[in-house]
Structures are given as structure tokens and as C-alpha cells.
Amino acid sequence: MKIALAQLNYHIGNFEANTNKIISMINKAKAEGADLIAFAELAVCGYPPRDFLEFSEFIDLCEESIAKIAEACSGIVCVIGAPTRNEQIEGKDLFNSAYVIEDGKVTSRVNKALLPNYDVFDEYRYFEPGLVFKCIEVKGVRIALTICEDLWNMKDNPLYLISPMDELIKEKPALMLNIAASPFSYVHDDDRVMVLSENCKKYDLPLLYVNQVGAQTEIIFDGGSFAFNKQGELLHQMKYFEEDFHVFEFDGQEIQGLEPVTYLPMSDIEQIHQGLLLGIKDYFHKSEFSKAVLGLSGGIDSAVVCALAAEALGPENVMAVLMPSKYSTDHSVSDAIDLVNNLGCQHYTIAIKDAADAFEGMLEPAFKGLPFNTTEENIQARCRAIVVMAFSNKFGYILLNTSNKSECAVGYGTLYGDMAGAISVLGDVYKTQVYQLAEHINRDREIIPRNSIVKPPSAELRPGQKDSDSLPDYDTLDALLYQYIELKKSSKEIIAQGFDEELVRKTLKMVNMAEFKRYQTAPILRVSPKAFGMGRRMPLVGKYLS
């Protein structure tokens, strides 16, 4: 028996493109002699469809696509994810289902039981849990078919009281097949391999696991589909961050022709690099945009974003706008020029001194006698936002936000100024990681000028300004923020680790007070286990300070 896994990049709601891609892979599988082909969770409509699921027409289009896919399924069995109307039991209107299609018709459905409702997931908002557990049978082989989370119910997971595999194993299946939509984070790949391997050992069964790849706005899927033997040993690892297709031979007991291989994960920074490139590409392609604009200061953050955009979109599709102020240093301008020359992207220089002076002059009667402070600094940042948004409007460019996670966390940015943008590229990348990312981008040749990496970071909004005037060193700050944001530690727990108490309380207060800023900023490409945005939902006016 030959089983094909199709690891594809889907587009939410683009039924024509998704269906054509799926049928193409079915035909490819048939040409290679496959008996069964499996696609990812909710492949037909794309994941996560969110409130599209509340439109009856959307579900109608899913069903029409399933019918078209079924027409291609002669001589092959197809397992594919799509929503199903709940016409069986009282509860939510829909199931998250795996369709089994054979000889032009749907022969059975498996409904997902464990509906994640944490971090970026909100499946329980839309779907009813499926509590009927039955294996499928293909060419006389009994297969335990599960959907993503249904295979993550390890004994140390307190979220669920039911184990789909504990029920399915009673029917003595020969193989586990899991179709998934498992989002990327730079720490998730190790967990994924561990959980899948442990399930193989627990149930003494081989496993084929198919994930999707691609980005859906802020959520990135890294692919990395797998085959494991019943000893939990990895037999085959499909590509990360790319579409892939592979046919496996199964003899009824074990996956054949493959020897165990060592799992070789990418480094965290390499994963972040590849994830961000995919996030940028898919945001533009799926939104039918082609050209990007950003403000280029000569600093590390904008340099990294510019380099990523040029790699993702092509340098000819990137416009870098240099906007020096009266406080900008000569080396900042020269560093920015060196970068665009290294990349070959477009650039334009527009000084903001006259604009900032004009605003200060307009406001002088109202501010008479008051000292220079962050007000005048923010005016400069907002002048820059006006300039890059003018480029966006005039030429149809999409503005990339260049703020990093450290700045986003403590509110070190100007609302409607440098926090503007359609998509945030580095908003889930701490400053210390930005430096590592710059070194990774420069691994083969110097792209980001060395001076942008080694000089002290500065917003250059007043004479001699440095980030260290307002913030602790980034090594300390990022370590503290990671404990609070990713690990959700309290102030007491963080202080107990040896962090200065005053610094901890001040930093956590800054994080919580800046929530209103983050609420109004661009969606952030998610690369960590806890990103700002839909996976971290905090009240804007809450009093609680950890």
C-alpha cells in the first residue's frame, strides 16, 4: 500500500486555488501509484478561517470544493480536512472534520475531538467536539485517523480529559495518520517531534503526519511533516517552510524502505529567518501586493527588515526611505546608503527637519515656555510616518513596521509614528535576537553594514540619545521580558531568579501600561511561543500588575 503526504500552502477562502492545487496533487499521487493521499487539517478552506465559518455561503463553498475533489478521486482514497455542518447532535453548528473520499464520493468523516482554545487557537468558538471514535479502512488496512490536537493528548497534558487514540487503539489499527495545522514557533519543532515519537511508542504503531506550510497573516506554518516507525524513530522528515510531497510504502505493519534518521533541527535563528521570509512572502502574495516601503534609519532593526524584505520580495520591489532629522548623525545616513547599495533596492532621501520645525512652530504658542521633551521627539517620528505613508498611498507600496519585540513590550515607540505599518516583521523578535539575525544574514557576505550592528542603538530624536538612556541593557531586558511574556512568570518569581527588584517592577509596569499601544499596531509575524497579538489578550485598562 502506497500512501502520499501532500504538504501544501493554502490560501484562506481561495477555494478555486486550493481545490486546483489539491486535485493536482491527487493526480500526481495517482501517477506515482499511491493508494491513499492525505492533506492537512481544514485544507479545503485554509486554516484558520476564523469568522468566515459563521457565513453559510462559506460552508457551501467548502462543500462544492469537496464535490470537485471527489470527482478526481477515482482509483485513490483521499483524506482531507474541511468543516462539516453539524446535523447530528445539539451543539455548535460545525465539526472540524477529516473527509475520507473514495470512488467519487465521501465514504466517511472523522470529527476532531480535542479543540484547542489557547494562545492563537479558538476552535471551540466554532466547532463541536466529535466524540465518536472509529478507524477508517483502506485496502483492508485499518488506520487510526486523527486531526492535529487529537494526537497531542499526552498524559501530562491537563487540558483534555479524553484520549481519541485510547479509544481508536481498541479497534487494533495498523497505522496512525494525523492531519494537522500546527503553527510554527522556533521552539515548537522539538516538542512536535517528541510528542509524535512518544505516541508511536505508547501505541506501538507507526505514524504518518502531514502538516501544512505557509503564512496566514501573522500565523506561520512550517510544514515539517514526518514518518515514524512504531519504536518512535524518525524515518523521514519532509521540508520545512516549503511545499513538499512524498509517497511512503506501508506493508500493513511498518513503513518500508526507510532506515531511522537523526532529527536535525535548524538553529533558532535560522528558523526565525526562514519563518519571517515566508511570512513576508505570503502576506504580500496572498493580499495581492507586490511592493514594500519602509523607513531606513541606518540602525539595526530597519536594516534587518530591509534585508528580509529584499530577500523575500526581490530588491527591485523594496523602497527604503531615508528621513534624516537635525539630530541624525552622518554615519546613520552613510550606513543606510551602504545597505541599499549592498541590497540593490530602491531608495529615496527626504529630510524631515523642515516638517518637524513647522509643527514645532505651529505649536510654539501653545507650548510657550515648556521644555523640550518626548513631545518633540514624537513629532519627528510622526513626520516620518507621514512621509512613508505618502509613498504607500501614492505608489501602492505596503508599509513594513520595523519595531522589535523588546521595544513593543515596554512601549519604546511612537504610536502613529514608528509603530505604523501594515505588517510587523520583527515584533516577535527580541533586540538580542535581531543582532543574531543580522549576523545570520551576513553569514556569507556583508549585507548589513558592520557599523549598524556594532554601534549603540539610538532613536536619534535628541542630541546624543541612546536607547540605554531609557532602557537597561538588552541582554538583561530581554531575559527579563522572556520570563514574563513567554514563561508567564510573576514579578516575585522573576526577582527570585536574581533580577533586580526595582528593575523588574518598573519593566513589568511598562509592559502592562503599553498594552494600549500594541492594541493599535500592525499584526505581528509570530515566531515565538508567545507573541503579542491574538495569542496574548490582555485588558487595556486592567489594574493588575504582576
C-alpha positions as a printed Julia matrix, in Angstrom:
546×3 Matrix{Float64}:
   0.0    0.0     0.0
   1.38   3.38   -1.02
   0.44   6.48    0.97
   1.2   10.02   -0.23
   1.5   13.05    2.03
   0.91  16.43    0.38
   2.37  19.31    2.4
   0.86  22.38    0.76
   0.46  26.13    1.21
  -3.23  27.04    1.3
  -4.94  30.42    0.99
  -7.86  31.03    3.34
 -11.1   31.31    1.38
  -9.43  30.93   -2.01
 -11.42  27.82   -2.91
 -10.51  27.78   -6.58
  -6.75  27.94   -5.99
  -6.86  25.48   -3.08
  -9.03  22.99   -4.97
  -6.89  23.14   -8.11
  -3.73  22.6    -6.06
  -5.31  19.66   -4.2
  -6.53  17.99   -7.4
  -3.1   18.46   -8.96
  -1.54  16.56   -6.05
  -4.18  13.82   -6.29
  -3.26  13.34   -9.94
   0.44  13.32   -9.03
  -0.2   10.69   -6.36
  -2.15   8.53   -8.8
   0.66   8.81  -11.34
   3.08   7.53   -8.68
   0.85   4.6    -7.83
  -0.42   5.83   -4.46
  -3.48   4.16   -2.94
  -4.11   6.94   -0.42
  -3.24  10.65   -0.27
  -3.55  12.81    2.84
  -3.82  16.6     3.07
  -3.72  18.91    6.1
  -6.41  19.98    8.56
  -9.01  22.34    7.01
  -7.03  22.22    3.77
 -10.07  22.93    1.63
 -10.77  26.35    3.13
  -7.39  27.15    4.71
  -6.55  27.43    8.41
  -7.55  29.37   10.47
 -10.75  30.56    8.71
 -11.99  32.27   11.89
 -15.33  34.07   11.48
 -15.6   33.09    7.81
 -17.0   29.93    9.35
 -20.06  31.89   10.5
 -21.14  32.51    6.89
 -23.37  29.8     5.46
 -22.08  30.58    1.96
 -18.52  29.84    3.1
 -19.56  26.34    4.19
 -21.45  25.91    0.9
 -18.24  26.7    -0.99
 -16.35  24.15    1.13
 -18.9   21.52    0.18
 -18.7   22.46   -3.51
 -14.93  22.11   -3.38
 -15.23  18.7    -1.72
 -17.53  17.61   -4.56
 -14.96  18.74   -7.17
 -12.16  16.98   -5.3
 -14.27  13.81   -5.11
 -14.57  13.75   -8.9
 -10.78  13.39   -9.09
 -10.72  10.52   -6.6
 -11.06   7.51   -8.87
  -8.61   4.76   -8.08
  -7.32   6.53   -5.0
  -8.54   7.34   -1.48
  -8.23  10.94   -0.3
  -8.14  12.14    3.32
  -8.61  15.89    3.56
  -9.62  18.47    6.18
 -12.73  20.65    5.85
 -15.54  21.95    8.05
 -18.74  19.88    8.21
 -22.22  21.01    9.19
 -23.37  19.5    12.46
 -26.69  17.83   11.66
 -26.25  15.08   14.23
 -26.25  16.43   17.77
 -27.16  19.52   19.72
 -24.27  21.97   19.96
 -22.15  24.14   17.71
 -23.1   24.35   14.02
 -19.91  22.78   12.68
 -17.39  19.99   13.09
 -13.7   20.23   12.2
 -13.56  17.13   10.03
 -11.32  14.84    8.04
 -13.18  13.68    4.94
 -12.48  10.23    3.53
 -13.22  10.24   -0.21
 -13.18   7.19   -2.48
 -14.53   6.45   -5.96
 -16.03   9.9    -6.35
 -17.9   10.11   -3.06
 -17.41  10.84    0.62
 -17.38   7.48    2.38
 -16.85   8.66    5.95
 -15.84  11.59    8.15
 -13.77  11.79   11.29
 -14.58  14.77   13.54
 -11.91  16.38   15.7
 -12.47  15.79   19.4
  -9.87  17.97   21.12
 -10.48  21.57   20.09
  -7.64  23.85   21.22
  -8.73  27.1    22.78
  -5.43  28.64   23.9
  -2.84  31.04   22.52
  -3.66  31.6    18.8
  -6.28  28.84   18.76
 -10.01  29.41   19.22
 -11.52  26.32   17.6
 -14.05  25.78   20.37
 -15.62  29.1    19.33
 -16.78  27.46   16.09
 -16.71  23.68   16.34
 -18.48  20.96   18.28
 -16.18  18.21   19.61
 -16.53  14.93   17.8
 -16.95  12.14   20.35
 -17.45   9.14   18.05
 -14.2    7.26   17.51
 -13.87   4.81   14.65
 -10.94   3.8    12.5
 -11.07   4.04    8.73
 -10.17   1.16    6.43
  -8.23   1.41    3.17
  -7.34  -1.7     1.13
  -8.01  -3.86    4.16
  -5.68  -1.79    6.39
  -7.24  -0.28    9.49
  -5.99   3.26   10.11
  -6.4    5.4    13.24
  -7.12   8.79   11.64
  -6.81  11.82   13.92
  -6.75  15.58   13.46
  -3.84  17.59   14.89
  -4.54  18.09   18.62
  -6.19  14.67   18.9
  -2.68  13.21   18.92
  -1.3   15.71   21.44
  -3.21  14.28   24.4
  -0.18  13.08   26.35
  -0.7   12.01   29.94
   0.95  15.17   31.27
  -1.41  17.42   29.29
  -4.07  18.64   31.75
  -6.18  20.31   29.07
  -8.12  17.26   28.0
  -9.98  14.5    29.8
 -10.39  12.28   26.75
  -7.88  10.49   24.55
  -9.02   9.74   20.98
  -6.15   7.3    20.44
  -7.02   5.4    23.63
 -10.4    4.78   22.01
  -9.13   4.07   18.5
  -6.49   1.61   19.67
  -9.29  -0.7    20.82
 -10.05  -1.39   17.15
  -6.47  -2.65   16.61
  -5.35  -0.26   13.85
  -2.14  -0.94   11.94
  -1.17   2.7    11.35
  -1.74   6.17   12.77
  -2.43   9.01   10.32
  -2.6   12.57   11.63
  -3.59  15.59    9.52
  -2.56  18.85   11.13
  -2.39  22.63   11.07
   0.42  23.08   13.58
   1.72  26.67   13.75
   5.41  27.48   13.81
   7.45  28.8    16.67
  11.19  28.44   16.97
  10.79  26.09   19.96
   7.83  24.07   18.68
   9.63  21.68   16.34
  11.35  19.82   19.19
   8.07  19.47   21.1
   6.3   18.24   17.97
   8.87  15.52   17.29
   8.86  14.44   20.94
   5.06  14.16   21.14
   4.73  12.27   17.87
   7.54   9.89   18.79
   6.09   9.21   22.23
   2.71   8.38   20.71
   4.3    5.81   18.41
   5.96   4.13   21.38
   2.86   4.34   23.54
   0.55   2.72   20.99
   3.19   0.55   19.29
   2.17   1.91   15.89
   3.91   3.66   13.01
   2.76   7.18   12.18
   2.38   9.38    9.12
   1.89  13.04    9.98
   1.09  15.78    7.46
   1.23  19.47    8.33
   0.54  22.49    6.18
   3.07  25.16    5.24
   2.69  28.89    4.61
   1.65  32.03    6.43
  -1.85  33.27    7.14
  -1.23  36.92    8.15
   0.6   36.59   11.48
   0.42  32.79   11.88
   3.16  30.85   10.1
   3.07  27.12    9.37
   6.45  25.48    8.87
   5.49  22.13    7.33
   7.97  19.54    8.6
   5.7   16.54    8.0
   7.07  13.23    9.33
   7.06   9.44    9.18
   7.87   7.44   12.33
   8.16   3.71   12.97
   6.43   2.0    15.87
   9.56   2.4    18.01
   9.15   6.18   17.71
  12.19   6.52   15.45
  12.1    9.18   12.76
  12.11   7.66    9.28
  11.57  10.68    7.06
  11.36  14.42    7.55
   9.71  16.5     4.84
  10.91  20.02    4.06
  10.48  22.96    6.4
   9.0   26.23    5.09
   8.38  24.74    1.62
   5.71  22.71   -0.08
   6.63  19.05   -0.34
   5.23  15.71   -1.47
   6.29  12.19   -0.61
   4.98   8.67   -1.19
   5.52   6.07    1.54
   5.27   2.29    1.24
   3.33   0.54    4.03
   3.18  -3.25    4.22
   0.37  -3.47    6.76
   2.72  -3.45    9.73
   5.53  -0.99    9.13
   6.64   1.78    6.77
   9.06   0.17    4.35
  12.31   1.12    2.67
  13.39   3.74    5.2
  16.02   3.5     7.92
  15.83   5.59   11.1
  17.41   9.02   10.69
  18.68  11.53   13.21
  16.42  14.52   13.7
  18.45  17.59   12.76
  16.59  20.77   13.64
  17.63  24.14   12.32
  19.05  26.64   14.78
  16.56  29.02   16.38
  17.86  31.96   14.34
  17.76  30.02   11.07
  14.16  29.06   11.83
  13.27  32.67   12.63
  14.93  33.8     9.4
  13.04  31.28    7.27
   9.77  31.92    9.11
   9.96  35.68    8.61
  10.77  35.29    4.91
   7.75  33.04    4.45
   5.59  35.43    6.48
   6.55  38.4     4.32
   6.16  36.5     1.03
   2.74  35.11    1.84
   1.4   38.34    3.32
   2.18  40.12    0.07
   1.28  37.33   -2.34
  -1.99  36.35   -0.67
  -3.03  40.0    -0.3
  -2.12  40.68   -3.95
   0.55  43.22   -3.02
   3.98  43.28   -4.61
   5.99  46.26   -3.34
   7.1   47.31    0.13
   8.21  50.59    1.65
   9.96  51.19    4.96
  11.81  53.9     6.79
  15.55  53.18    6.83
  17.44  54.84    9.67
  20.86  53.22    9.49
  20.08  51.31   12.68
  19.94  47.56   13.15
  16.16  47.0    13.14
  15.29  48.76    9.9
  18.41  47.29    8.28
  17.32  43.74    9.12
  13.76  44.36    7.92
  15.04  45.87    4.68
  17.32  42.86    4.09
  14.5   40.4     4.81
  12.1   42.26    2.52
  14.65  42.33   -0.3
  15.25  38.6     0.08
  11.52  37.79    0.28
  10.18  40.11   -2.41
  13.22  40.93   -4.53
  15.26  44.14   -4.04
  13.51  45.77   -7.01
  10.26  45.62   -5.02
  11.58  47.37   -1.9
  11.67  51.15   -1.42
  13.8   52.33    1.51
  13.12  55.92    2.53
  15.88  57.71    4.43
  14.46  60.5     6.58
  17.26  62.24    8.47
  16.43  64.83   11.09
  18.57  67.58   12.54
  19.71  65.01   15.16
  20.69  62.28   12.69
  24.39  61.51   12.56
  26.34  61.36    9.32
  27.18  57.7     9.92
  23.49  56.79   10.16
  22.87  58.15    6.68
  26.04  56.53    5.29
  25.18  53.18    6.93
  21.72  53.27    5.33
  23.22  54.11    1.92
  25.72  51.25    2.26
  22.86  48.86    2.99
  20.75  49.8    -0.04
  23.85  49.57   -2.21
  24.58  46.08   -0.85
  20.98  45.0    -1.46
  20.31  46.8    -4.72
  16.93  48.04   -3.55
  15.41  51.43   -4.36
  15.9   54.33   -2.0
  14.94  57.96   -1.59
  16.11  60.57    0.89
  13.69  63.11    2.35
  14.89  65.23    5.27
  12.22  65.88    7.92
  13.82  68.93    9.56
  11.55  71.43    7.83
   8.42  69.41    8.61
   9.33  68.95   12.29
  10.27  72.62   12.61
   6.94  73.59   11.04
   4.99  71.54   13.58
   7.03  72.9    16.45
   6.41  76.42   15.14
   2.67  75.79   14.9
   2.6   74.54   18.48
   5.0   77.11   19.96
   2.25  79.48   21.16
   0.52  76.62   22.98
   3.78  75.2    24.36
   5.47  78.51   25.12
   8.0   78.27   27.93
   7.77  74.47   28.2
  10.98  72.44   27.86
  11.81  70.03   25.01
  10.64  66.5    25.87
   9.16  63.39   24.27
   6.52  65.56   22.6
   9.07  66.99   20.17
  10.68  63.56   19.78
   7.35  62.03   18.83
   6.65  64.82   16.33
   9.75  63.71   14.43
   8.61  60.07   14.43
   5.16  61.09   13.19
   6.65  63.24   10.44
   8.44  60.12    9.22
   5.2   58.15    9.34
   3.52  60.8     7.15
   6.33  60.51    4.6
   6.34  56.7     4.3
   2.53  56.57    4.27
   2.58  59.13    1.46
   4.81  56.76   -0.52
   2.39  53.96    0.32
  -0.62  55.9    -0.91
   0.99  57.41   -3.99
   2.73  54.28   -5.31
   0.73  51.44   -3.77
   3.59  50.27   -1.54
   2.8   48.4     1.66
   4.5   49.81    4.75
   6.59  47.4     6.8
   6.85  48.1    10.51
  10.38  47.73   11.89
   9.85  47.73   15.69
  11.35  44.81   17.62
   9.71  42.83   20.44
  11.75  44.49   23.2
  10.52  47.94   22.12
   6.94  46.7    21.62
   6.98  45.17   25.09
   7.98  48.29   27.02
   6.26  50.83   24.76
   9.52  52.27   23.45
   7.96  53.55   20.26
   5.68  56.3    18.97
   2.05  55.49   18.31
   1.15  56.72   14.78
   4.87  57.2    14.25
   7.47  54.44   14.06
   4.82  51.95   15.19
   2.92  52.45   11.9
   2.77  49.71    9.29
   0.61  47.05    7.65
   2.6   44.11    8.99
   5.19  43.97   11.78
   8.22  41.95   10.75
  10.27  41.98   13.97
   7.54  42.5    16.58
   8.1   38.96   17.89
  11.91  39.13   17.73
  13.76  40.47   20.78
  16.53  43.0    20.23
  19.23  40.49   21.13
  17.76  38.12   18.54
  17.75  40.93   15.96
  21.53  41.15   16.34
  21.82  37.39   15.9
  19.58  37.6    12.85
  21.81  40.31   11.36
  24.87  38.12   11.81
  22.99  35.21   10.2
  22.02  37.38    7.21
  25.7   38.33    6.9
  26.88  34.69    7.12
  28.18  34.58    3.53
  28.95  38.24    2.84
  28.4   41.62    4.43
  24.9   42.77    3.61
  24.07  44.7     6.76
  26.9   47.2     7.38
  29.09  46.28   10.32
  28.61  49.72   11.82
  24.82  49.2    12.01
  25.5   46.1    14.12
  28.18  47.39   16.48
  27.11  50.98   17.18
  24.99  51.69   20.28
  21.3   51.65   19.32
  19.63  55.06   19.23
  16.37  56.57   18.02
  18.3   59.83   17.33
  15.4   62.04   18.37
  17.56  64.35   20.51
  21.28  65.14   20.68
  23.4   62.18   21.77
  20.4   59.99   22.51
  20.96  56.26   23.13
  18.45  53.5    23.97
  20.42  52.89   27.17
  19.3   56.32   28.42
  15.79  54.92   28.92
  16.22  51.14   29.0
  18.52  48.61   30.69
  20.98  46.76   28.5
  19.13  44.49   26.09
  20.71  41.26   27.39
  19.14  41.91   30.78
  15.9   43.38   29.46
  15.24  40.56   27.0
  15.95  37.85   29.57
  13.51  39.53   31.97
  10.84  40.0    29.29
  11.12  36.36   28.22
  10.38  35.25   31.75
   7.3   37.46   31.93
   5.88  37.15   28.41
   6.81  33.67   27.17
   7.03  31.88   30.52
   4.34  33.95   32.27
   6.33  34.26   35.49
   5.23  36.66   38.22
   7.36  39.52   39.49
   8.17  37.51   42.63
   9.33  34.54   40.6
  11.48  36.73   38.35
  13.05  38.57   41.3
  13.8   35.2    42.92
  15.93  34.35   39.87
  18.28  37.22   40.76
  16.88  40.11   38.73
  16.94  43.5    40.45
  13.59  44.08   42.17
  13.25  47.72   41.16
  14.06  46.88   37.54
  11.56  44.01   37.47
   8.7   46.07   38.85
   9.47  49.03   36.6
   9.75  46.83   33.49
   6.57  44.87   34.13
   4.69  48.1    34.71
   5.98  49.44   31.39
   4.82  46.26   29.62
   1.34  46.46   31.06
   1.0   50.21   30.55
   1.95  49.86   26.86
  -0.9   47.47   26.08
  -2.98  50.28   24.53
  -0.18  50.95   22.03
   0.15  47.32   20.97
  -3.62  47.06   20.55
  -3.47  49.67   17.77
  -0.45  48.39   15.86
   0.07  46.08   12.91
  -0.32  42.29   13.1
   2.99  40.73   14.16
   4.57  37.77   12.41
   4.57  35.07   15.1
   7.85  33.18   15.54
   7.93  32.62   19.32
   5.69  30.54   21.6
   4.03  33.75   22.88
   3.71  36.68   20.52
   1.87  39.94   21.04
  -1.46  39.9    19.23
  -4.24  37.33   19.08
  -2.29  34.84   21.21
  -1.83  37.25   24.13
  -5.06  39.0    25.01
  -4.75  41.49   27.84
  -7.25  44.11   29.09
  -6.28  47.67   28.23
  -7.45  49.21   31.48
  -6.73  46.37   33.9
  -5.25  47.28   37.26
  -3.39  44.0    37.84
   0.39  44.35   37.82
   2.2   41.06   38.36
